[in-house]
Each structure stands twice: as structure tokens, then as C-alpha cells.
Amino acid sequence: MNKESHNKFDDISKDSRAFITSEGAFKYFARQYDLKPGYIWEINTEKQGTPEQMKQAIEFVKKHNLKHLLVETSVERKSMDTLSEETKKIFMVKYLPILLEKKELKEIPIIK
């Protein structure tokens, strides 16, 4: 599975290997597959979606020309809604696979 994933990511140009989520929880994943991770806030704290955090997230989306934004089901969507509005990008809900049955993994809804 790891090799297959590497092969799929290798098919994407290095300039296009970027993604953004609400929190910076995917650094190890990004490092494993040579991806550039972006996030609104680095870790869960009381300060989520501050003006500074939103500014850097908007800049990241624009700099990397991202087409989609990813939001986890366990995270409040308010900041991602704002990021979506500011960047005119749609976002997808990212499920945590451990919480789902196999049949549910086939459908990842696109929001907006």
C-alpha cells in the first residue's frame, strides 16, 4: 500500500503536491509522500481561525493554487467556511477512516 501510494503521488508534479487542512495534523503524512502541508492553525488551542492564521492560510492556498480545501469531520467548520469564501474554493469533508465502515469510504461528499 505504501509503494502504491508513493507511485500515485509521484505522478503529480512536485509543484502541485500541496494541500491544506484546518489543523497541522498531517505533517508525517506529508513528509512520507513529499507533500507540502498547509493548515489554518498548527495545533488545537483556544485560538483557532485568528486573523493572522487566516491570512497565512489564504496566502498558502493562493501560492500553491489549491483547487480544494480539506476539513476533518471532527473539526469546527467555521474557519474553513471563511477560507472557502475568501479563496473561492470548495472544500471536501475528510473522514477519519478508523471511524467508518468500508462501504462509507466510497463516498466522500463535496460541500458547497
C-alpha positions in Angstrom: 0.0 0.0 0.0 2.8 2.4 0.8 4.5 1.8 -2.5 1.3 2.2 -4.4 0.7 5.5 -2.6 4.2 6.7 -3.5 3.6 5.8 -7.1 0.4 7.7 -7.2 1.9 10.8 -5.6 4.9 10.5 -8.0 2.5 11.0 -10.9 1.8 14.5 -9.5 4.3 17.3 -10.3 6.2 18.4 -7.2 4.8 22.0 -7.7 1.3 20.6 -7.3 1.9 18.4 -4.2 0.3 20.7 -1.6 -2.9 20.5 0.5 -4.5 22.4 3.3 -6.5 21.3 6.3 -7.8 23.1 9.4 -5.1 21.9 11.7 -1.5 20.9 11.1 -2.0 17.2 11.9 -0.7 15.7 8.7 3.0 16.6 8.8 4.2 13.0 9.0 1.9 12.0 6.1 3.2 15.0 4.1 6.8 14.1 4.8 6.3 10.4 3.9 4.9 11.4 0.4 6.8 14.6 -0.3 3.8 16.9 0.0 3.6 20.5 1.2 1.1 20.7 4.1 -0.8 23.8 4.9 -3.1 24.5 7.8 -5.1 27.3 9.4 -3.8 26.5 12.9 -0.9 24.3 13.8 -2.4 22.6 16.9 -5.8 22.6 18.7 -5.9 25.5 21.1 -8.4 28.1 22.0 -7.1 30.3 19.2 -8.5 28.8 16.0 -9.0 30.9 12.9 -7.5 34.1 14.2 -6.9 36.9 11.6 -3.2 36.0 11.4 -3.9 32.3 10.9 -6.5 33.1 8.3 -4.1 35.4 6.4 -1.4 32.8 6.2 -3.9 30.1 5.1 -5.3 32.4 2.4 -1.7 33.1 1.2 -0.9 29.4 1.2 -4.0 28.5 -0.9 -3.2 31.2 -3.4 0.6 30.5 -3.6 0.0 26.8 -4.2 -3.1 27.3 -6.4 -5.1 24.8 -4.5 -8.3 23.6 -6.0 -9.8 22.1 -2.9 -9.7 22.6 0.9 -9.9 19.6 3.3 -11.8 19.7 6.6 -11.9 16.9 9.1 -15.2 15.7 10.4 -14.1 16.2 14.0 -13.2 19.9 13.5 -15.5 23.0 13.7 -16.0 24.2 10.1 -16.4 27.9 10.7 -12.7 28.8 9.8 -12.8 26.6 6.7 -16.0 28.2 5.6 -14.3 31.6 5.8 -11.2 30.3 4.0 -13.5 28.9 1.3 -15.3 32.2 0.9 -12.1 34.2 0.8 -10.4 32.0 -1.8 -13.4 31.0 -3.8 -12.5 27.3 -3.3 -14.8 24.4 -2.5 -13.9 22.2 0.4 -14.4 18.5 1.0 -15.1 16.7 4.2 -12.3 14.3 5.1 -13.4 11.4 7.2 -11.2 9.7 9.7 -11.3 6.2 8.2 -10.9 4.4 11.5 -14.4 5.7 12.4 -16.1 4.3 9.3 -17.1 1.1 7.8 -15.7 0.2 4.4 -18.9 1.0 2.5 -18.8 4.6 3.8 -15.2 5.2 2.5 -16.5 5.0 -1.1 -18.4 8.3 -0.7 -16.6 11.5 0.3 -19.1 14.3 0.0 -18.1 17.6 -1.5 -19.5 20.5 0.4 -20.8 23.7 -1.3 
